[in-house]
Amino acid sequence: MRIHRKQLVMVTLSALFSFAACAVITVNVYFPEKDVKSAFKSLEEELLQPTPKKEAPAQSPTSSLRQGQQSMLAVIRTWRVTLVSEAMAQDDLARRITQEIKGYPEVIDAYRGIGQRLARMNQLRDQGLVGEAKDGKATLRANPPQVGEAEAALLLEENRDREVVIHGMAKAILKLTQQGASSANLAKVKTEAADTFASIRRDAAHPGWWVQPPNGTWTRK
């Protein structure tokens, strides 16, 4: 009886240790915050604020030749630095995250939607009717809400697109860092990605806009 009881205790302890180990693996998911923030900013610069290329003015042959010689000298002086920079960029996680997400059509469409309604959202934020929440979502600040059905629908679409962007970021992180894409890991990384997205929104907020820091207290920037 004592031997049986001892075996039962050992099996129970073994099961508990195994469960605890799994729990640690699930919670301690690697999140490269600095690279994620850089990737978010790169995507926004490219997809939300496209800058049309300007045509270069016509130049005389002499001027073109002189500029060509100067450019060649600059290339000769810096070619070593360029080669080193390109080699380092091959393993740049922020760049790889950006490229990975640009391969997600749903995320690209979401960024386009955010860009299309950016002007109207800025108006609502300027008026103090909409604020930037700590979870990365935009939320109504007026009480009672002083917006019509069109603005409420706009806000709903905005947050739907933001959810797609944050979800896509979480997927890309788990893939490129070779972590398990379990539902628990995805939920953990999504929370971190949402926090980072929210921090970018707070940094970009104009003076007078409502923002919600991580402590949950709403304030005007």
NORGIQUI-V71323 format. One record per helix or strand of 2 or more residues. SS is the DSSP state (@ for helix, = for strand). FROM is the first residue (numbers start at 1). TO is the last residue. Records with the same first field share a line. If there is no record, write none. Layout:
# NORGIQUI-V71323
SS: FROM-TO + FROM-TO
This chain:
# NORGIQUI-V71323
@: 2-27 + 33-47 + 61-89 + 93-101 + 105-116 + 118-126 + 149-176 + 183-204
=: 130-132 + 138-140 + 210-212 + 218-220
